[in-house]
Amino acid sequence: MNPRTPLLIALSLGLIACDADAPSSDARVIDRFALSPGSQPVGITVDQATGQRFVLDAATGIARLDADGTLTNVWTPSIDAPITVNDLCAVTDTLFMVVGGGDGYMLDLDGDRMLNQHFCLEPGFME
């Protein structure tokens, strides 16, 4: 089995599951060629206002996932980025909260496009 098959299945289900109004016969899938060799997809999020989906790839950054399954890169991490991001949440279609290295960062695509520390994660806090 291709090592990316489980991810493609999960992202395809995400296309349907994240859209409450999507018909059960929704045939939208991610173009299997959109993910380049070496891709490390680690997260998917939806802008609740627009329904736009985004995929976070640890290696290449954030890509917009279009209805036809194509991925368009909207942000690439800086080579000297202090952390590797491993999860994200869309606040709007240009404002994201991303997590990496035990901290949370705000990423404004309309602003400076840099990771700005916004909160921290404290393991065991809720125990």
N, CA, C and O atoms as a printed pandas DataFrame, in Angstrom:
     atom_number atom_name residue_name chain_id  residue_number  x_coord  y_coord  z_coord
0              1         N          MET        A               1    0.850   -1.175    0.000
1              2        CA          MET        A               1    0.000    0.000    0.000
2              3         C          MET        A               1    0.895    1.236    0.000
3              4         O          MET        A               1    1.904    1.298    0.702
4              5         N          ASN        A               2    0.499    2.206   -0.799
5              6        CA          ASN        A               2    1.200    3.483   -0.834
6              7         C          ASN        A               2    1.119    4.103    0.558
7              8         O          ASN        A               2    0.033    4.138    1.136
8              9         N          PRO        A               3    2.243    4.602    1.129
9             10        CA          PRO        A               3    2.205    5.155    2.491
10            11         C          PRO        A               3    1.306    6.375    2.617
11            12         O          PRO        A               3    0.924    6.733    3.731
12            13         N          ARG        A               4    0.956    7.022    1.517
13            14        CA          ARG        A               4    0.090    8.192    1.586
14            15         C          ARG        A               4   -1.391    7.841    1.488
15            16         O          ARG        A               4   -2.241    8.711    1.671
16            17         N          THR        A               5   -1.714    6.573    1.201
17            18        CA          THR        A               5   -3.107    6.169    1.035
18            19         C          THR        A               5   -3.962    6.483    2.263
19            20         O          THR        A               5   -5.044    7.048    2.102
20            21         N          PRO        A               6   -3.521    6.137    3.507
21            22        CA          PRO        A               6   -4.361    6.469    4.672
22            23         C          PRO        A               6   -4.613    7.976    4.795
23            24         O          PRO        A               6   -5.710    8.393    5.167
24            25         N          LEU        A               7   -3.602    8.789    4.483
25            26        CA          LEU        A               7   -3.783   10.235    4.561
26            27         C          LEU        A               7   -4.803   10.698    3.529
27            28         O          LEU        A               7   -5.676   11.507    3.841
28            29         N          LEU        A               8   -4.701   10.192    2.307
29            30        CA          LEU        A               8   -5.638   10.594    1.263
30            31         C          LEU        A               8   -7.063   10.219    1.642
31            32         O          LEU        A               8   -7.997   10.982    1.395
32            33         N          ILE        A               9   -7.228    9.054    2.235
33            34        CA          ILE        A               9   -8.550    8.638    2.679
34            35         C          ILE        A               9   -9.054    9.572    3.773
35            36         O          ILE        A               9  -10.203   10.011    3.736
36            37         N          ALA        A              10   -8.195    9.878    4.750
37            38        CA          ALA        A              10   -8.589   10.751    5.859
38            39         C          ALA        A              10   -8.938   12.153    5.363
39            40         O          ALA        A              10   -9.934   12.735    5.793
40            41         N          LEU        A              11   -8.121   12.695    4.460
41            42        CA          LEU        A              11   -8.401   14.034    3.943
42            43         C          LEU        A              11   -9.663   14.033    3.094
43            44         O          LEU        A              11  -10.436   14.991    3.133
44            45         N          SER        A              12   -9.879   12.974    2.329
45            46        CA          SER        A              12  -11.093   12.875    1.527
46            47         C          SER        A              12  -12.320   12.840    2.428
47            48         O          SER        A              12  -13.320   13.502    2.151
48            49         N          LEU        A              13  -12.240   12.061    3.512
49            50        CA          LEU        A              13  -13.344   12.028    4.462
50            51         C          LEU        A              13  -13.525   13.389    5.108
51            52         O          LEU        A              13  -14.651   13.801    5.386
52            53         N          GLY        A              14  -12.424   14.093    5.351
53            54        CA          GLY        A              14  -12.493   15.428    5.926
54            55         C          GLY        A              14  -13.245   16.385    5.031
55            56         O          GLY        A              14  -13.937   17.284    5.510
56            57         N          LEU        A              15  -13.108   16.192    3.724
57            58        CA          LEU        A              15  -13.844   17.042    2.790
58            59         C          LEU        A              15  -15.341   16.902    2.997
59            60         O          LEU        A              15  -16.087   17.879    2.923
60            61         N          ILE        A              16  -15.769   15.680    3.257
61            62        CA          ILE        A              16  -17.194   15.421    3.436
62            63         C          ILE        A              16  -17.610   15.715    4.867
63            64         O          ILE        A              16  -18.613   16.393    5.092
64            65         N          ALA        A              17  -16.849   15.214    5.843
65            66        CA          ALA        A              17  -17.223   15.344    7.250
66            67         C          ALA        A              17  -17.237   16.782    7.719
67            68         O          ALA        A              17  -18.042   17.140    8.579
68            69         N          CYS        A              18  -16.362   17.618    7.173
69            70        CA          CYS        A              18  -16.289   19.008    7.613
70            71         C          CYS        A              18  -17.388   19.858    7.009
71            72         O          CYS        A              18  -17.556   21.010    7.409
72            73         N          ASP        A              19  -18.131   19.333    6.071
73            74        CA          ASP        A              19  -19.180   20.079    5.405
74            75         C          ASP        A              19  -20.509   19.417    5.712
75            76         O          ASP        A              19  -20.887   18.433    5.075
76            77         N          ALA        A              20  -21.220   19.964    6.698
77            78        CA          ALA        A              20  -22.466   19.351    7.141
78            79         C          ALA        A              20  -23.502   19.291    6.032
79            80         O          ALA        A              20  -24.382   18.431    6.067
80            81         N          ASP        A              21  -23.424   20.185    5.041
81            82        CA          ASP        A              21  -24.407   20.231    3.970
82            83         C          ASP        A              21  -24.004   19.389    2.766
83            84         O          ASP        A              21  -24.748   19.333    1.787
84            85         N          ALA        A              22  -22.853   18.737    2.813
85            86        CA          ALA        A              22  -22.391   17.947    1.680
86            87         C          ALA        A              22  -23.255   16.711    1.523
87            88         O          ALA        A              22  -23.551   16.025    2.502
88            89         N          PRO        A              23  -23.664   16.421    0.283
89            90        CA          PRO        A              23  -24.454   15.209    0.075
90            91         C          PRO        A              23  -23.591   13.978    0.312
91            92         O          PRO        A              23  -22.370   14.025    0.162
92            93         N          SER        A              24  -24.241   12.870    0.688
93            94        CA          SER        A              24  -23.484   11.663    1.003
94            95         C          SER        A              24  -22.775   11.111   -0.225
95            96         O          SER        A              24  -21.819   10.347   -0.086
96            97         N          SER        A              25  -23.218   11.479   -1.420
97            98        CA          SER        A              25  -22.577   10.983   -2.630
98            99         C          SER        A              25  -21.475   11.938   -3.107
99           100         O          SER        A              25  -20.991   11.817   -4.233
100          101         N          ASP        A              26  -21.084   12.880   -2.257
101          102        CA          ASP        A              26  -20.055   13.853   -2.607
102          103         C          ASP        A              26  -18.800   13.131   -3.069
103          104         O          ASP        A              26  -18.203   12.361   -2.317
104          105         N          ALA        A              27  -18.408   13.383   -4.302
105          106        CA          ALA        A              27  -17.282   12.651   -4.880
106          107         C          ALA        A              27  -15.989   13.460   -4.856
107          108         O          ALA        A              27  -15.006   13.060   -5.480
108          109         N          ARG        A              28  -15.968   14.582   -4.154
109          110        CA          ARG        A              28  -14.752   15.387   -4.121
110          111         C          ARG        A              28  -13.655   14.633   -3.388
111          112         O          ARG        A              28  -13.863   14.124   -2.287
112          113         N          VAL        A              29  -12.503   14.570   -4.001
113          114        CA          VAL        A              29  -11.342   13.935   -3.382
114          115         C          VAL        A              29  -10.120   14.779   -3.649
115          116         O          VAL        A              29  -10.102   15.594   -4.571
116          117         N          ILE        A              30   -9.112   14.583   -2.850
117          118        CA          ILE        A              30   -7.854   15.287   -3.064
118          119         C          ILE        A              30   -7.126   14.639   -4.216
119          120         O          ILE        A              30   -6.986   13.417   -4.274
120          121         N          ASP        A              31   -6.668   15.462   -5.126
121          122        CA          ASP        A              31   -5.890   14.963   -6.254
122          123         C          ASP        A              31   -4.661   14.255   -5.710
123          124         O          ASP        A              31   -3.824   14.871   -5.049
124          125         N          ARG        A              32   -4.554   12.959   -5.987
125          126        CA          ARG        A              32   -3.445   12.204   -5.399
126          127         C          ARG        A              32   -2.100   12.698   -5.874
127          128         O          ARG        A              32   -1.078   12.374   -5.270
128          129         N          PHE        A              33   -2.075   13.470   -6.936
129          130        CA          PHE        A              33   -0.816   14.001   -7.427
130          131         C          PHE        A              33   -0.504   15.372   -6.829
131          132         O          PHE        A              33    0.589   15.903   -7.024
132          133         N          ALA        A              34   -1.466   15.944   -6.102
133          134        CA          ALA        A              34   -1.244   17.262   -5.505
134          135         C          ALA        A              34   -0.221   17.196   -4.380
135          136         O          ALA        A              34    0.473   18.177   -4.113
136          137         N          LEU        A              35   -0.124   16.044   -3.716
137          138        CA          LEU        A              35    0.844   15.881   -2.646
138          139         C          LEU        A              35    2.171   15.474   -3.260
139          140         O          LEU        A              35    2.274   14.426   -3.897
140          141         N          SER        A              36    3.164   16.287   -3.073
141          142        CA          SER        A              36    4.462   16.003   -3.668
142          143         C          SER        A              36    5.221   14.970   -2.849
143          144         O          SER        A              36    4.937   14.781   -1.666
144          145         N          PRO        A              37    6.185   14.300   -3.475
145          146        CA          PRO        A              37    7.011   13.359   -2.714
146          147         C          PRO        A              37    7.670   14.084   -1.545
147          148         O          PRO        A              37    8.142   15.211   -1.697
148          149         N          GLY        A              38    7.703   13.457   -0.412
149          150        CA          GLY        A              38    8.284   14.076    0.772
150          151         C          GLY        A              38    7.291   14.890    1.577
151          152         O          GLY        A              38    7.648   15.451    2.613
152          153         N          SER        A              39    6.041   14.964    1.118
153          154        CA          SER        A              39    5.019   15.701    1.864
154          155         C          SER        A              39    4.820   15.072    3.232
155          156         O          SER        A              39    4.924   13.858    3.402
156          157         N          GLN        A              40    4.529   15.941    4.212
157          158        CA          GLN        A              40    4.276   15.488    5.576
158          159         C          GLN        A              40    2.998   16.148    6.097
159          160         O          GLN        A              40    3.055   16.923    7.052
160          161         N          PRO        A              41    1.837   15.851    5.480
161          162        CA          PRO        A              41    0.588   16.468    5.942
162          163         C          PRO        A              41    0.297   16.079    7.387
163          164         O          PRO        A              41    0.321   14.902    7.744
164          165         N          VAL        A              42    0.020   17.094    8.214
165          166        CA          VAL        A              42   -0.207   16.840    9.636
166          167         C          VAL        A              42   -1.515   17.435   10.157
167          168         O          VAL        A              42   -1.895   17.172   11.297
168          169         N          GLY        A              43   -2.206   18.228    9.347
169          170        CA          GLY        A              43   -3.434   18.830    9.838
170          171         C          GLY        A              43   -4.317   19.333    8.723
171          172         O          GLY        A              43   -3.856   19.615    7.617
172          173         N          ILE        A              44   -5.597   19.441    9.031
173          174        CA          ILE        A              44   -6.567   20.020    8.104
174          175         C          ILE        A              44   -7.521   20.866    8.933
175          176         O          ILE        A              44   -7.870   20.494   10.053
176          177         N          THR        A              45   -7.945   22.007    8.386
177          178        CA          THR        A              45   -8.855   22.898    9.096
178          179         C          THR        A              45   -9.813   23.530    8.095
179          180         O          THR        A              45   -9.568   23.523    6.888
180          181         N          VAL        A              46  -10.905   24.076    8.615
181          182        CA          VAL        A              46  -11.918   24.716    7.784
182          183         C          VAL        A              46  -12.213   26.096    8.338
183          184         O          VAL        A              46  -12.434   26.252    9.539
184          185         N          ASP        A              47  -12.218   27.107    7.463
185          186        CA          ASP        A              47  -12.666   28.436    7.856
186          187         C          ASP        A              47  -14.195   28.369    7.918
187          188         O          ASP        A              47  -14.852   28.203    6.890
188          189         N          GLN        A              48  -14.754   28.497    9.112
189          190        CA          GLN        A              48  -16.193   28.323    9.296
190          191         C          GLN        A              48  -17.027   29.357    8.543
191          192         O          GLN        A              48  -18.169   29.075    8.180
192          193         N          ALA        A              49  -16.484   30.540    8.304
193          194        CA          ALA        A              49  -17.245   31.586    7.616
194          195         C          ALA        A              49  -17.376   31.307    6.122
195          196         O          ALA        A              49  -18.416   31.577    5.522
196          197         N          THR        A              50  -16.318   30.766    5.527
197          198        CA          THR        A              50  -16.312   30.573    4.076
198          199         C          THR        A              50  -16.380   29.109    3.654
199          200         O          THR        A              50  -16.704   28.813    2.504
200          201         N          GLY        A              51  -16.078   28.190    4.572
201          202        CA          GLY        A              51  -16.031   26.781    4.227
202          203         C          GLY        A              51  -14.736   26.375    3.546
203          204         O          GLY        A              51  -14.574   25.218    3.161
204          205         N          GLN        A              52  -13.814   27.311    3.395
205          206        CA          GLN        A              52  -12.539   27.020    2.744
206          207         C          GLN        A              52  -11.715   26.084    3.614
207          208         O          GLN        A              52  -11.594   26.289    4.822
208          209         N          ARG        A              53  -11.154   25.058    2.995
209          210        CA          ARG        A              53  -10.343   24.076    3.718
210          211         C          ARG        A              53   -8.863   24.354    3.479
211          212         O          ARG        A              53   -8.461   24.823    2.413
212          213         N          PHE        A              54   -8.069   24.054    4.495
213          214        CA          PHE        A              54   -6.622   24.241    4.424
214          215         C          PHE        A              54   -5.932   23.000    4.973
215          216         O          PHE        A              54   -6.415   22.375    5.918
216          217         N          VAL        A              55   -4.802   22.652    4.373
217          218        CA          VAL        A              55   -4.011   21.503    4.800
218          219         C          VAL        A              55   -2.666   22.023    5.273
219          220         O          VAL        A              55   -2.043   22.853    4.610
220          221         N          LEU        A              56   -2.219   21.532    6.425
221          222        CA          LEU        A              56   -0.899   21.874    6.943
222          223         C          LEU        A              56    0.050   20.733    6.634
223          224         O          LEU        A              56   -0.202   19.582    6.991
224          225         N          ASP        A              57    1.133   21.061    5.975
225          226        CA          ASP        A              57    2.188   20.100    5.684
226          227         C          ASP        A              57    3.415   20.558    6.454
227          228         O          ASP        A              57    3.862   21.694    6.298
228          229         N          ALA        A              58    3.963   19.674    7.289
229          230        CA          ALA        A              58    5.106   20.038    8.129
230          231         C          ALA        A              58    6.301   20.484    7.291
231          232         O          ALA        A              58    7.123   21.272    7.758
232          233         N          ALA        A              59    6.404   19.992    6.065
233          234        CA          ALA        A              59    7.548   20.335    5.228
234          235         C          ALA        A              59    7.322   21.574    4.376
235          236         O          ALA        A              59    8.246   22.361    4.170
236          237         N          THR        A              60    6.097   21.757    3.876
237          238        CA          THR        A              60    5.872   22.831    2.903
238          239         C          THR        A              60    4.971   23.959    3.377
239          240         O          THR        A              60    4.861   24.972    2.686
240          241         N          GLY        A              61    4.323   23.824    4.527
241          242        CA          GLY        A              61    3.502   24.905    5.048
242          243         C          GLY        A              61    2.010   24.668    4.879
243          244         O          GLY        A              61    1.535   23.537    4.990
244          245         N          ILE        A              62    1.272   25.744    4.610
245          246        CA          ILE        A              62   -0.187   25.688    4.527
246          247         C          ILE        A              62   -0.614   25.810    3.073
247          248         O          ILE        A              62   -0.132   26.667    2.333
248          249         N          ALA        A              63   -1.530   24.929    2.683
249          250        CA          ALA        A              63   -2.075   24.970    1.324
250          251         C          ALA        A              63   -3.590   25.067    1.404
251          252         O          ALA        A              63   -4.222   24.470    2.275
252          253         N          ARG        A              64   -4.159   25.826    0.482
253          254        CA          ARG        A              64   -5.617   25.905    0.355
254          255         C          ARG        A              64   -6.062   24.670   -0.428
255          256         O          ARG        A              64   -5.491   24.349   -1.469
256          257         N          LEU        A              65   -7.075   23.989    0.075
257          258        CA          LEU        A              65   -7.621   22.811   -0.584
258          259         C          LEU        A              65   -8.891   23.216   -1.311
259          260         O          LEU        A              65   -9.910   23.506   -0.683
260          261         N          ASP        A              66   -8.829   23.234   -2.628
261          262        CA          ASP        A              66   -9.975   23.662   -3.420
262          263         C          ASP        A              66  -10.966   22.519   -3.603
263          264         O          ASP        A              66  -10.627   21.357   -3.382
264          265         N          ALA        A              67  -12.182   22.849   -4.003
265          266        CA          ALA        A              67  -13.250   21.869   -4.147
266          267         C          ALA        A              67  -12.906   20.766   -5.139
267          268         O          ALA        A              67  -13.398   19.644   -5.017
268          269         N          ASP        A              68  -12.063   21.080   -6.122
269          270        CA          ASP        A              68  -11.699   20.061   -7.113
270          271         C          ASP        A              68  -10.541   19.181   -6.643
271          272         O          ASP        A              68  -10.086   18.301   -7.373
272          273         N          GLY        A              69  -10.068   19.426   -5.411
273          274        CA          GLY        A              69   -9.012   18.586   -4.848
274          275         C          GLY        A              69   -7.607   19.107   -5.042
275          276         O          GLY        A              69   -6.654   18.478   -4.581
276          277         N          THR        A              70   -7.449   20.231   -5.705
277          278        CA          THR        A              70   -6.101   20.764   -5.895
278          279         C          THR        A              70   -5.650   21.516   -4.656
279          280         O          THR        A              70   -6.466   22.084   -3.929
280          281         N          LEU        A              71   -4.357   21.515   -4.423
281          282        CA          LEU        A              71   -3.745   22.219   -3.304
282          283         C          LEU        A              71   -2.951   23.398   -3.834
283          284         O          LEU        A              71   -2.159   23.251   -4.764
284          285         N          THR        A              72   -3.163   24.581   -3.237
285          286        CA          THR        A              72   -2.428   25.779   -3.616
286          287         C          THR        A              72   -1.735   26.322   -2.381
287          288         O          THR        A              72   -2.395   26.688   -1.409
288          289         N          ASN        A              73   -0.415   26.376   -2.410
289          290        CA          ASN        A              73    0.339   26.834   -1.246
290          291         C          ASN        A              73    0.023   28.292   -0.952
291          292         O          ASN        A              73    0.045   29.131   -1.853
292          293         N          VAL        A              74   -0.277   28.601    0.328
293          294        CA          VAL        A              74   -0.552   29.981    0.737
294          295         C          VAL        A              74    0.480   30.499    1.738
295          296         O          VAL        A              74    0.566   31.704    1.975
296          297         N          TRP        A              75    1.268   29.585    2.330
297          298        CA          TRP        A              75    2.307   30.000    3.273
298          299         C          TRP        A              75    3.373   28.923    3.356
299          300         O          TRP        A              75    3.073   27.737    3.491
300          301         N          THR        A              76    4.618   29.356    3.272
301          302        CA          THR        A              76    5.758   28.459    3.419
302          303         C          THR        A              76    6.567   28.929    4.609
303          304         O          THR        A              76    6.888   30.113    4.705
304          305         N          PRO        A              77    6.908   28.014    5.533
305          306        CA          PRO        A              77    7.690   28.442    6.699
306          307         C          PRO        A              77    9.082   28.909    6.291
307          308         O          PRO        A              77    9.672   28.409    5.333
308          309         N          SER        A              78    9.577   29.857    7.026
309          310        CA          SER        A              78   10.925   30.377    6.808
310          311         C          SER        A              78   11.943   29.282    7.104
311          312         O          SER        A              78   11.731   28.439    7.974
312          313         N          ILE        A              79   13.034   29.308    6.380
313          314        CA          ILE        A              79   14.098   28.329    6.610
314          315         C          ILE        A              79   14.596   28.411    8.050
315          316         O          ILE        A              79   14.940   27.394    8.654
316          317         N          ASP        A              80   14.631   29.614    8.593
317          318        CA          ASP        A              80   15.122   29.796    9.962
318          319         C          ASP        A              80   13.992   29.838   10.986
319          320         O          ASP        A              80   14.156   30.392   12.073
320          321         N          ALA        A              81   12.827   29.244   10.635
321          322        CA          ALA        A              81   11.704   29.202   11.576
322          323         C          ALA        A              81   12.138   28.472   12.843
323          324         O          ALA        A              81   12.806   27.441   12.761
324          325         N          PRO        A              82   11.766   28.995   14.019
325          326        CA          PRO        A              82   12.214   28.406   15.279
326          327         C          PRO        A              82   11.571   27.059   15.603
327          328         O          PRO        A              82   12.066   26.331   16.463
328          329         N          ILE        A              83   10.487   26.724   14.931
329          330        CA          ILE        A              83    9.754   25.499   15.283
330          331         C          ILE        A              83    9.234   24.824   14.016
331          332         O          ILE        A              83    9.209   25.418   12.938
332          333         N          THR        A              84    8.827   23.593   14.173
333          334        CA          THR        A              84    8.097   22.878   13.127
334          335         C          THR        A              84    6.647   22.844   13.567
335          336         O          THR        A              84    6.329   22.320   14.634
336          337         N          VAL        A              85    5.771   23.397   12.751
337          338        CA          VAL        A              85    4.354   23.423   13.119
338          339         C          VAL        A              85    3.747   22.051   12.898
339          340         O          VAL        A              85    4.080   21.357   11.936
340          341         N          ASN        A              86    2.833   21.657   13.818
341          342        CA          ASN        A              86    2.250   20.333   13.705
342          343         C          ASN        A              86    0.736   20.295   13.860
343          344         O          ASN        A              86    0.154   19.213   13.928
344          345         N          ASP        A              87    0.086   21.455   13.918
345          346        CA          ASP        A              87   -1.374   21.507   13.917
346          347         C          ASP        A              87   -1.798   22.939   13.624
347          348         O          ASP        A              87   -1.022   23.872   13.827
348          349         N          LEU        A              88   -3.014   23.113   13.151
349          350        CA          LEU        A              88   -3.487   24.457   12.838
350          351         C          LEU        A              88   -4.985   24.571   13.027
351          352         O          LEU        A              88   -5.704   23.573   13.082
352          353         N          CYS        A              89   -5.439   25.813   13.125
353          354        CA          CYS        A              89   -6.852   26.148   13.222
354          355         C          CYS        A              89   -7.069   27.427   12.431
355          356         O          CYS        A              89   -6.363   28.414   12.639
356          357         N          ALA        A              90   -8.040   27.417   11.525
357          358        CA          ALA        A              90   -8.350   28.617   10.749
358          359         C          ALA        A              90   -9.284   29.500   11.569
359          360         O          ALA        A              90  -10.364   29.068   11.971
360          361         N          VAL        A              91   -8.863   30.736   11.814
361          362        CA          VAL        A              91   -9.731   31.722   12.451
362          363         C          VAL        A              91  -10.534   32.410   11.353
363          364         O          VAL        A              91  -11.743   32.602   11.481
364          365         N          THR        A              92   -9.852   32.777   10.280
365          366        CA          THR        A              92  -10.458   33.263    9.036
366          367         C          THR        A              92   -9.678   32.612    7.906
367          368         O          THR        A              92   -8.836   31.748    8.151
368          369         N          ASP        A              93   -9.952   33.019    6.663
369          370        CA          ASP        A              93   -9.205   32.416    5.564
370          371         C          ASP        A              93   -7.806   33.011    5.405
371          372         O          ASP        A              93   -7.053   32.594    4.524
372          373         N          THR        A              94   -7.453   33.979    6.247
373          374        CA          THR        A              94   -6.089   34.533    6.220
374          375         C          THR        A              94   -5.447   34.602    7.599
375          376         O          THR        A              94   -4.313   35.063    7.721
376          377         N          LEU        A              95   -6.145   34.156    8.640
377          378        CA          LEU        A              95   -5.610   34.182    9.998
378          379         C          LEU        A              95   -5.701   32.776   10.589
379          380         O          LEU        A              95   -6.772   32.169   10.625
380          381         N          PHE        A              96   -4.557   32.271   11.052
381          382        CA          PHE        A              96   -4.476   30.914   11.571
382          383         C          PHE        A              96   -3.813   30.908   12.937
383          384         O          PHE        A              96   -2.997   31.775   13.250
384          385         N          MET        A              97   -4.172   29.928   13.741
385          386        CA          MET        A              97   -3.443   29.601   14.949
386          387         C          MET        A              97   -2.754   28.280   14.648
387          388         O          MET        A              97   -3.396   27.314   14.235
388          389         N          VAL        A              98   -1.448   28.243   14.854
389          390        CA          VAL        A              98   -0.698   27.019   14.609
390          391         C          VAL        A              98    0.038   26.627   15.877
391          392         O          VAL        A              98    0.359   27.472   16.712
392          393         N          VAL        A              99    0.300   25.341   16.011
393          394        CA          VAL        A              99    0.957   24.817   17.202
394          395         C          VAL        A              99    2.234   24.105   16.794
395          396         O          VAL        A              99    2.281   23.404   15.782
396          397         N          GLY        A             100    3.264   24.297   17.598
397          398        CA          GLY        A             100    4.518   23.593   17.385
398          399         C          GLY        A             100    5.471   23.885   18.518
399          400         O          GLY        A             100    5.494   24.995   19.051
400          401         N          GLY        A             101    6.250   22.902   18.885
401          402        CA          GLY        A             101    7.251   23.098   19.925
402          403         C          GLY        A             101    6.683   23.474   21.278
403          404         O          GLY        A             101    7.364   24.126   22.070
404          405         N          GLY        A             102    5.444   23.078   21.563
405          406        CA          GLY        A             102    4.847   23.369   22.861
406          407         C          GLY        A             102    4.257   24.755   22.981
407          408         O          GLY        A             102    3.818   25.145   24.063
408          409         N          ASP        A             103    4.236   25.509   21.893
409          410        CA          ASP        A             103    3.675   26.856   21.921
410          411         C          ASP        A             103    2.667   27.026   20.798
411          412         O          ASP        A             103    2.656   26.261   19.833
412          413         N          GLY        A             104    1.817   28.042   20.935
413          414        CA          GLY        A             104    0.845   28.388   19.914
414          415         C          GLY        A             104    1.223   29.709   19.279
415          416         O          GLY        A             104    1.650   30.641   19.961
416          417         N          TYR        A             105    1.066   29.780   17.985
417          418        CA          TYR        A             105    1.467   30.962   17.232
418          419         C          TYR        A             105    0.314   31.460   16.393
419          420         O          TYR        A             105   -0.509   30.679   15.915
420          421         N          MET        A             106    0.259   32.781   16.216
421          422        CA          MET        A             106   -0.697   33.391   15.317
422          423         C          MET        A             106    0.028   33.639   13.997
423          424         O          MET        A             106    1.160   34.121   13.977
424          425         N          LEU        A             107   -0.631   33.309   12.917
425          426        CA          LEU        A             107   -0.074   33.523   11.588
426          427         C          LEU        A             107   -1.081   34.322   10.787
427          428         O          LEU        A             107   -2.173   33.833   10.494
428          429         N          ASP        A             108   -0.721   35.560   10.427
429          430        CA          ASP        A             108   -1.606   36.452    9.687
430          431         C          ASP        A             108   -1.079   36.576    8.261
431          432         O          ASP        A             108   -0.046   37.206    8.031
432          433         N          LEU        A             109   -1.783   35.980    7.307
433          434        CA          LEU        A             109   -1.337   36.020    5.922
434          435         C          LEU        A             109   -1.504   37.403    5.304
435          436         O          LEU        A             109   -0.847   37.719    4.312
436          437         N          ASP        A             110   -2.381   38.234    5.881
437          438        CA          ASP        A             110   -2.533   39.603    5.398
438          439         C          ASP        A             110   -1.551   40.549    6.068
439          440         O          ASP        A             110   -1.394   41.693    5.640
440          441         N          GLY        A             111   -0.886   40.074    7.123
441          442        CA          GLY        A             111    0.055   40.903    7.873
442          443         C          GLY        A             111    1.482   40.555    7.531
443          444         O          GLY        A             111    1.866   40.520    6.362
444          445         N          ASP        A             112    2.264   40.296    8.561
445          446        CA          ASP        A             112    3.700   40.074    8.357
446          447         C          ASP        A             112    4.046   38.649    7.918
447          448         O          ASP        A             112    5.202   38.369    7.602
448          449         N          ARG        A             113    3.050   37.737    7.894
449          450        CA          ARG        A             113    3.242   36.352    7.444
450          451         C          ARG        A             113    4.285   35.598    8.273
451          452         O          ARG        A             113    4.847   34.600    7.820
452          453         N          MET        A             114    4.538   36.089    9.497
453          454        CA          MET        A             114    5.497   35.450   10.393
454          455         C          MET        A             114    4.737   34.767   11.519
455          456         O          MET        A             114    3.612   35.147   11.844
456          457         N          LEU        A             115    5.363   33.753   12.111
457          458        CA          LEU        A             115    4.789   33.108   13.284
458          459         C          LEU        A             115    5.037   33.997   14.493
459          460         O          LEU        A             115    6.187   34.253   14.851
460          461         N          ASN        A             116    3.984   34.461   15.113
461          462        CA          ASN        A             116    4.092   35.305   16.294
462          463         C          ASN        A             116    3.528   34.542   17.482
463          464         O          ASN        A             116    2.354   34.174   17.487
464          465         N          GLN        A             117    4.377   34.300   18.506
465          466        CA          GLN        A             117    3.923   33.519   19.654
466          467         C          GLN        A             117    2.718   34.204   20.282
467          468         O          GLN        A             117    2.732   35.404   20.553
468          469         N          HIS        A             118    1.669   33.407   20.506
469          470        CA          HIS        A             118    0.402   33.950   20.976
470          471         C          HIS        A             118   -0.072   33.276   22.267
471          472         O          HIS        A             118   -0.775   33.893   23.067
472          473         N          PHE        A             119    0.310   32.017   22.470
473          474        CA          PHE        A             119   -0.045   31.294   23.687
474          475         C          PHE        A             119    0.924   30.140   23.868
475          476         O          PHE        A             119    1.715   29.836   22.975
476          477         N          CYS        A             120    0.861   29.497   25.031
477          478        CA          CYS        A             120    1.718   28.332   25.253
478          479         C          CYS        A             120    0.856   27.154   25.677
479          480         O          CYS        A             120   -0.242   27.315   26.210
480          481         N          LEU        A             121    1.378   25.984   25.427
481          482        CA          LEU        A             121    0.708   24.753   25.826
482          483         C          LEU        A             121    1.403   24.241   27.077
483          484         O          LEU        A             121    2.632   24.187   27.133
484          485         N          GLU        A             122    0.630   23.872   28.063
485          486        CA          GLU        A             122    1.204   23.407   29.307
486          487         C          GLU        A             122    0.771   21.959   29.545
487          488         O          GLU        A             122   -0.351   21.712   29.985
488          489         N          PRO        A             123    1.657   21.006   29.257
489          490        CA          PRO        A             123    1.288   19.596   29.448
490          491         C          PRO        A             123    0.873   19.334   30.898
491          492         O          PRO        A             123    1.489   19.833   31.839
492          493         N          GLY        A             124   -0.177   18.546   31.047
493          494        CA          GLY        A             124   -0.633   18.161   32.372
494          495         C          GLY        A             124   -1.467   19.203   33.088
495          496         O          GLY        A             124   -1.884   18.973   34.223
496          497         N          PHE        A             125   -1.723   20.337   32.465
497          498        CA          PHE        A             125   -2.460   21.420   33.113
498          499         C          PHE        A             125   -3.859   20.990   33.555
499          500         O          PHE        A             125   -4.333   21.400   34.615
500          501         N          MET        A             126   -4.520   20.161   32.735
501          502        CA          MET        A             126   -5.897   19.786   33.040
502          503         C          MET        A             126   -5.992   18.509   33.870
503          504         O          MET        A             126   -7.102   18.071   34.175
504          505         N          GLU        A             127   -4.899   17.912   34.237
505          506        CA          GLU        A             127   -4.939   16.664   34.998
506          507         C          GLU        A             127   -5.262   16.893   36.448
507          508         O          GLU        A             127   -5.332   15.940   37.224
